Each structure stands twice: as structure tokens, then as C-alpha cells.
Amino acid sequence: MSFLKDEGGQGAAEYILLFGGVIVIAIAALLIYRAYFSSNSGLNAGQDVNTVRSSIPLNQ
């Protein structure tokens, strides 16, 4: 029963799971940003940029 105590491949499996989690988070972020910048969504990036620009006071 030495194969029950063998932990040689455990590190590789953990790296694969970690890498898979990073990929899932990256894909979710990509989908959110794509929805934000598309014209079909209710979100409007251009309007947000103009709102921020108009709220910044100019130092003259």
C-alpha cells in the first residue's frame, strides 16, 4: 500500500488547479469588460468617461 502514501504528483495537480482557477477568473473578467464596452448593454463607457471629465475641476 505504498501508493497511498506517495505524494509525488500532488504538486503538479495543485498547480494545474491553480492555473485553471486563474483562467476561469480571466475569462469572467473578459466577459464583464466586453459587456461593458459593447453598445448593446445598458452600460455606457463613453458616458462614464465624460461624467468623470466634467467632474474634475481645472486648476487655472
C-alpha positions in Angstrom: 0.0 0.0 0.0 2.8 2.4 -0.7 0.9 4.1 -3.4 -1.4 5.6 -0.8 1.5 7.5 0.8 3.1 8.5 -2.5 2.6 12.3 -2.9 4.9 12.9 -5.8 2.3 14.2 -8.3 0.4 16.3 -5.7 2.3 19.5 -6.5 1.7 19.2 -10.2 -2.0 18.6 -9.6 -2.2 21.7 -7.4 -0.5 23.9 -10.0 -3.0 22.6 -12.6 -5.9 23.5 -10.3 -4.4 26.9 -9.6 -3.8 27.6 -13.3 -7.4 26.6 -14.1 -8.8 28.9 -11.5 -6.8 31.8 -12.9 -8.1 31.0 -16.4 -11.7 31.0 -15.1 -11.2 34.4 -13.4 -9.6 35.9 -16.5 -12.4 34.7 -18.8 -15.0 36.1 -16.4 -13.2 39.5 -16.3 -13.0 39.4 -20.1 -16.7 38.8 -20.4 -17.5 41.6 -18.0 -15.3 44.1 -19.8 -16.7 43.0 -23.2 -20.2 43.6 -22.0 -19.2 47.0 -20.5 -17.7 48.3 -23.7 -20.3 46.9 -26.2 -23.1 49.2 -27.3 -25.8 46.6 -26.7 -25.6 46.7 -22.9 -27.2 49.3 -20.7 -23.7 50.4 -19.5 -22.1 53.2 -21.4 -18.3 53.7 -21.1 -18.3 56.9 -23.1 -20.9 58.5 -20.9 -18.9 57.5 -17.8 -15.7 59.0 -19.2 -17.5 62.3 -20.0 -19.0 62.4 -16.5 -15.6 61.9 -14.9 -14.0 64.5 -17.1 -16.7 67.1 -16.3 -16.4 66.5 -12.6 -12.7 67.2 -12.4 -12.0 70.9 -11.7 -9.4 72.6 -13.8 -6.6 74.5 -12.0 -6.0 77.7 -13.8 
